[in-house]
């Protein structure tokens, strides 16, 4: 049993290593059978060398670096189960690893990611990073989507290049066709959802709120002038309408991990 515990500990110590800890990845070799099979959510490795290479998988490394806390191995015959718990803001709840042994040597590893726990909501306040992402979405080639309902309760999706942060709890956009579907429907069905996604930065925000047309000249001027120049050009006579979205909830993830913001109830 002590030898099996040592094998598990060596594997966990090597999990997620990439460059600077290559020695730890190599050190796990004697604990692995030559025909070991490793199955994970991020790949499959057959044989010792392939298993060691899979230990360096970047997505696993990123999760381990987030601060995983490992349980003690729970043995049942030739099997051992270890659970790793990640911080609440991580994209997964953690890992479950199942080890199978032949003698004291690991012959199979199943590594399964676990779903994250629900996040407690924080106050709704757009961060500078979120504001920069929204305002720079068109130039970043990640334009935002907005979803709304029509008279038949059908969901409509459209990319909008004018979506912008209007305050720390509001988004806004310029709709150049005042008779278009979005302006026409939000008076009766104001609930909308806006979505930002940047796969290169592993960042996404889903914003839920209530949209309204802002007819006052000051708001119209701010929303139009804060729109992207390309969008201004296609409605240079300002025939469109300014739409402000009062946000109720924002959820997603960015460099800081998972996030959930919610407007305080009156």
HELIX and SHEET records of a PDB file:
HELIX    1   1 UNK A    2  UNK A   14  1                                  13    
HELIX    2   2 UNK A   22  UNK A   27  1                                   6    
HELIX    3   3 UNK A   29  UNK A   31  5                                   3    
HELIX    4   4 UNK A   48  UNK A   55  1                                   8    
HELIX    5   5 UNK A   58  UNK A   65  1                                   8    
HELIX    6   6 UNK A  128  UNK A  135  1                                   8    
HELIX    7   7 UNK A  181  UNK A  185  1                                   5    
HELIX    8   8 UNK A  199  UNK A  201  5                                   3    
HELIX    9   9 UNK A  217  UNK A  225  1                                   9    
HELIX   10  10 UNK A  229  UNK A  233  1                                   5    
SHEET    1   A 6 UNK A  43  UNK A  46  0                                        
SHEET    2   A 6 UNK A  32  UNK A  40 -1                                        
SHEET    3   A 6 UNK A 105  UNK A 114  1                                        
SHEET    4   A 6 UNK A  94  UNK A 102 -1                                        
SHEET    5   A 6 UNK A  79  UNK A  85 -1                                        
SHEET    6   A 6 UNK A  69  UNK A  70 -1                                        
SHEET    1   B 6 UNK A  43  UNK A  46  0                                        
SHEET    2   B 6 UNK A  32  UNK A  40 -1                                        
SHEET    3   B 6 UNK A 105  UNK A 114  1                                        
SHEET    4   B 6 UNK A  94  UNK A 102 -1                                        
SHEET    5   B 6 UNK A  79  UNK A  85 -1                                        
SHEET    6   B 6 UNK A  74  UNK A  76 -1                                        
SHEET    1   C 5 UNK A 122  UNK A 123  0                                        
SHEET    2   C 5 UNK A 257  UNK A 262  1                                        
SHEET    3   C 5 UNK A 241  UNK A 254 -1                                        
SHEET    4   C 5 UNK A 170  UNK A 175 -1                                        
SHEET    5   C 5 UNK A 164  UNK A 167 -1                                        
SHEET    1   D 7 UNK A 122  UNK A 123  0                                        
SHEET    2   D 7 UNK A 257  UNK A 262  1                                        
SHEET    3   D 7 UNK A 241  UNK A 254 -1                                        
SHEET    4   D 7 UNK A 203  UNK A 213 -1                                        
SHEET    5   D 7 UNK A 191  UNK A 198 -1                                        
SHEET    6   D 7 UNK A 144  UNK A 149 -1                                        
SHEET    7   D 7 UNK A 155  UNK A 160 -1                                        
END                                                                             
